[in-house]
Amino acid sequence: MPRCCDLVLHHNRFLVTKNPPQECINCPVSYMYDGRGSISARLEHAGRTYGILTVSVRIAFSQDPEGQELLNDVADDIAYALHSIEVEKDRMQKEAALREARDMLEGRVKERTQELEVLSSRLLNAQEEERKRIAADLHDGIGQCLSAVKFMVETVIEQLKGKVDRLEI
């Protein structure tokens, strides 16, 4: 990593380099700074580092406190924008996950509702079948017994009538 980047990332949040070709020997772009200086600022917001902003400027501008403050403000704005993009991306991912979870739950609710409808229908059918069975048992079983009892009672009454008639004579 070039010296200027290392200094900005690990030591100073802001760095002015008057003569980059001489001060940043291993910098891959130092040859482009012919007769110019550079100002580097760490792109940092809310404790997170997003990168480094380095600009090539006239040496006089690099020494100007107002110019330095301007670049520092621009770096803060860029870092805030990067942070906002990251927050928005995270929010969108969470919304997508919530939509997916909601859709999954709605699907499960539909499945369970269908299962409950099937079970409710089976229960109603079972109740109706049980009513029919009980009605048939009453009609066939108890009904026949009652008919048999009725005939027996009628027979006994007839027999008693016959005995009463004989007693009266």
C-alpha positions as a LaTeX table, in Angstrom:
\begin{tabular}{lrrr}
\hline
Residue & $x$ (\AA) & $y$ (\AA) & $z$ (\AA) \\
\hline
Met1 & 0.00 & 0.00 & 0.00 \\
Pro2 & 1.40 & 3.43 & $-0.82$ \\
Arg3 & 2.77 & 5.43 & 2.10 \\
Cys4 & 0.11 & 8.15 & 1.83 \\
Cys5 & $-2.72$ & 5.58 & 1.97 \\
Asp6 & $-1.15$ & 3.80 & 4.93 \\
Leu7 & $-0.76$ & 7.09 & 6.83 \\
Val8 & $-4.35$ & 8.17 & 6.11 \\
Leu9 & $-5.83$ & 4.77 & 7.02 \\
His10 & $-3.87$ & 4.11 & 10.19 \\
His11 & $-2.55$ & 7.41 & 11.56 \\
Asn12 & $-3.86$ & 10.71 & 10.22 \\
Arg13 & $-7.37$ & 11.16 & 8.88 \\
Phe14 & $-6.07$ & 13.89 & 6.60 \\
Leu15 & $-2.71$ & 14.19 & 4.82 \\
Val16 & $-1.12$ & 16.83 & 2.61 \\
Thr17 & 1.73 & 15.68 & 0.37 \\
Lys18 & 3.70 & 18.55 & $-1.16$ \\
Asn19 & 5.77 & 16.51 & $-3.59$ \\
Pro20 & 4.19 & 13.06 & $-4.24$ \\
Pro21 & 6.88 & 11.78 & $-6.68$ \\
Gln22 & 9.54 & 12.20 & $-3.97$ \\
Glu23 & 7.45 & 11.38 & $-0.87$ \\
Cys24 & 5.43 & 8.46 & $-2.26$ \\
Ile25 & 8.03 & 6.41 & $-4.09$ \\
Asn26 & 5.92 & 3.23 & $-4.41$ \\
Cys27 & 2.71 & 5.07 & $-5.38$ \\
Pro28 & 1.43 & 3.76 & $-8.74$ \\
Val29 & 0.16 & 7.21 & $-9.76$ \\
Ser30 & 2.94 & 9.46 & $-8.37$ \\
Tyr31 & 4.28 & 10.09 & $-11.88$ \\
Met32 & 1.01 & 11.88 & $-12.65$ \\
Tyr33 & 1.67 & 14.50 & $-9.94$ \\
Asp34 & 4.40 & 16.33 & $-11.87$ \\
Gly35 & 4.71 & 19.72 & $-10.16$ \\
Arg36 & 1.58 & 19.17 & $-8.11$ \\
Gly37 & 0.77 & 18.22 & $-4.56$ \\
Ser38 & $-1.93$ & 15.93 & $-3.19$ \\
Ile39 & $-4.44$ & 15.96 & $-0.41$ \\
Ser40 & $-5.70$ & 12.65 & 0.97 \\
Ala41 & $-8.60$ & 12.16 & 3.36 \\
Arg42 & $-10.06$ & 9.04 & 4.95 \\
Leu43 & $-13.66$ & 8.37 & 3.96 \\
Glu44 & $-15.10$ & 7.56 & 7.35 \\
His45 & $-18.57$ & 7.79 & 8.86 \\
Ala46 & $-20.07$ & 6.34 & 12.04 \\
Gly47 & $-16.83$ & 4.55 & 12.89 \\
Arg48 & $-16.64$ & 2.77 & 9.52 \\
Thr49 & $-13.92$ & 3.43 & 6.96 \\
Tyr50 & $-15.06$ & 3.29 & 3.34 \\
Gly51 & $-11.81$ & 4.20 & 1.62 \\
Ile52 & $-9.51$ & 7.11 & 0.84 \\
Leu53 & $-10.07$ & 10.16 & $-1.32$ \\
Thr54 & $-6.88$ & 11.56 & $-2.85$ \\
Val55 & $-6.83$ & 14.54 & $-5.19$ \\
Ser56 & $-4.04$ & 16.12 & $-7.15$ \\
Val57 & $-3.97$ & 19.88 & $-6.67$ \\
Arg58 & $-1.63$ & 22.79 & $-7.21$ \\
Ile59 & 0.91 & 22.92 & $-4.41$ \\
Ala60 & $-0.39$ & 26.34 & $-3.33$ \\
Phe61 & $-3.94$ & 24.94 & $-3.02$ \\
Ser62 & $-2.71$ & 21.98 & $-0.99$ \\
Gln63 & $-1.23$ & 24.42 & 1.54 \\
Asp64 & $-4.40$ & 26.53 & 1.79 \\
Pro65 & $-6.39$ & 25.76 & 5.01 \\
Glu66 & $-9.67$ & 26.62 & 3.26 \\
Gly67 & $-8.87$ & 24.21 & 0.44 \\
Gln68 & $-7.99$ & 21.53 & 2.94 \\
Glu69 & $-11.21$ & 22.14 & 4.85 \\
Leu70 & $-13.18$ & 22.00 & 1.59 \\
Leu71 & $-11.66$ & 18.63 & 0.68 \\
Asn72 & $-12.27$ & 17.39 & 4.20 \\
Asp73 & $-15.96$ & 18.39 & 3.89 \\
Val74 & $-16.20$ & 16.68 & 0.50 \\
Ala75 & $-14.65$ & 13.52 & 1.99 \\
Asp76 & $-17.19$ & 13.63 & 4.84 \\
Asp77 & $-20.04$ & 14.04 & 2.36 \\
Ile78 & $-18.81$ & 11.14 & 0.23 \\
Ala79 & $-18.42$ & 8.94 & 3.34 \\
Tyr80 & $-21.93$ & 9.87 & 4.47 \\
Ala81 & $-23.28$ & 9.07 & 0.99 \\
Leu82 & $-21.51$ & 5.68 & 1.02 \\
His83 & $-22.90$ & 5.03 & 4.50 \\
Ser84 & $-26.40$ & 5.98 & 3.32 \\
Ile85 & $-26.10$ & 3.63 & 0.34 \\
Glu86 & $-25.01$ & 0.84 & 2.66 \\
Val87 & $-27.90$ & 1.52 & 5.07 \\
Glu88 & $-30.39$ & 1.63 & 2.21 \\
Lys89 & $-29.06$ & $-1.61$ & 0.74 \\
Asp90 & $-29.34$ & $-3.27$ & 4.16 \\
Arg91 & $-32.89$ & $-1.94$ & 4.57 \\
Met92 & $-33.88$ & $-3.25$ & 1.15 \\
Gln93 & $-32.41$ & $-6.69$ & 1.92 \\
Lys94 & $-34.28$ & $-6.81$ & 5.21 \\
Glu95 & $-37.52$ & $-5.76$ & 3.54 \\
Ala96 & $-37.04$ & $-8.48$ & 0.92 \\
Ala97 & $-36.41$ & $-11.03$ & 3.68 \\
Leu98 & $-39.55$ & $-9.86$ & 5.50 \\
Arg99 & $-41.61$ & $-10.11$ & 2.31 \\
Glu100 & $-40.27$ & $-13.60$ & 1.72 \\
Ala101 & $-41.04$ & $-14.63$ & 5.32 \\
Arg102 & $-44.52$ & $-13.09$ & 5.06 \\
Asp103 & $-45.22$ & $-14.90$ & 1.79 \\
Met104 & $-44.00$ & $-18.16$ & 3.30 \\
Leu105 & $-46.22$ & $-17.68$ & 6.37 \\
Glu106 & $-49.21$ & $-16.79$ & 4.21 \\
Gly107 & $-48.62$ & $-19.97$ & 2.23 \\
Arg108 & $-48.48$ & $-22.00$ & 5.42 \\
Val109 & $-51.67$ & $-20.35$ & 6.68 \\
Lys110 & $-53.42$ & $-21.23$ & 3.39 \\
Glu111 & $-52.20$ & $-24.83$ & 3.66 \\
Arg112 & $-53.37$ & $-25.10$ & 7.27 \\
Thr113 & $-56.71$ & $-23.50$ & 6.41 \\
Gln114 & $-57.24$ & $-26.05$ & 3.63 \\
Glu115 & $-56.27$ & $-28.87$ & 6.00 \\
Leu116 & $-58.73$ & $-27.54$ & 8.61 \\
Glu117 & $-61.47$ & $-27.32$ & 5.97 \\
Val118 & $-60.82$ & $-30.94$ & 4.98 \\
Leu119 & $-60.82$ & $-32.05$ & 8.64 \\
Ser120 & $-63.98$ & $-30.05$ & 9.32 \\
Ser121 & $-65.67$ & $-31.67$ & 6.33 \\
Arg122 & $-64.58$ & $-35.13$ & 7.50 \\
Leu123 & $-65.88$ & $-34.39$ & 11.00 \\
Leu124 & $-69.25$ & $-33.28$ & 9.66 \\
Asn125 & $-69.43$ & $-36.39$ & 7.46 \\
Ala126 & $-68.50$ & $-38.60$ & 10.41 \\
Gln127 & $-71.17$ & $-36.94$ & 12.57 \\
Glu128 & $-73.77$ & $-37.42$ & 9.84 \\
Glu129 & $-72.77$ & $-41.06$ & 9.39 \\
Glu130 & $-73.00$ & $-41.60$ & 13.16 \\
Arg131 & $-76.47$ & $-40.03$ & 13.22 \\
Lys132 & $-77.56$ & $-42.33$ & 10.39 \\
Arg133 & $-76.10$ & $-45.36$ & 12.17 \\
Ile134 & $-77.84$ & $-44.46$ & 15.42 \\
Ala135 & $-81.11$ & $-43.85$ & 13.57 \\
Ala136 & $-80.77$ & $-47.20$ & 11.80 \\
Asp137 & $-79.97$ & $-48.94$ & 15.13 \\
Leu138 & $-82.99$ & $-47.32$ & 16.71 \\
His139 & $-85.22$ & $-48.23$ & 13.82 \\
Asp140 & $-83.92$ & $-51.75$ & 13.28 \\
Gly141 & $-82.92$ & $-52.76$ & 16.80 \\
Ile142 & $-85.08$ & $-50.94$ & 19.30 \\
Gly143 & $-87.97$ & $-50.56$ & 16.84 \\
Gln144 & $-88.13$ & $-54.35$ & 16.37 \\
Cys145 & $-87.88$ & $-54.91$ & 20.11 \\
Leu146 & $-90.69$ & $-52.46$ & 20.75 \\
Ser147 & $-92.79$ & $-54.12$ & 18.06 \\
Ala148 & $-92.12$ & $-57.51$ & 19.64 \\
Val149 & $-93.04$ & $-56.13$ & 23.08 \\
Lys150 & $-96.20$ & $-54.62$ & 21.60 \\
Phe151 & $-97.24$ & $-57.95$ & 20.09 \\
Met152 & $-96.48$ & $-59.76$ & 23.33 \\
Val153 & $-98.49$ & $-57.22$ & 25.31 \\
Glu154 & $-101.37$ & $-57.52$ & 22.85 \\
Thr155 & $-101.17$ & $-61.31$ & 23.08 \\
Val156 & $-101.20$ & $-61.18$ & 26.87 \\
Ile157 & $-104.13$ & $-58.76$ & 26.78 \\
Glu158 & $-106.01$ & $-61.09$ & 24.44 \\
Gln159 & $-105.24$ & $-64.06$ & 26.66 \\
Leu160 & $-106.35$ & $-62.14$ & 29.75 \\
Lys161 & $-109.49$ & $-61.06$ & 27.96 \\
Gly162 & $-110.25$ & $-64.65$ & 27.14 \\
Lys163 & $-109.81$ & $-65.67$ & 30.76 \\
Val164 & $-111.91$ & $-62.78$ & 31.97 \\
Asp165 & $-114.66$ & $-63.72$ & 29.53 \\
Arg166 & $-114.63$ & $-67.33$ & 30.77 \\
Leu167 & $-114.80$ & $-66.18$ & 34.35 \\
Glu168 & $-117.87$ & $-64.13$ & 33.69 \\
Ile169 & $-119.88$ & $-66.90$ & 32.20 \\
\hline
\end{tabular}
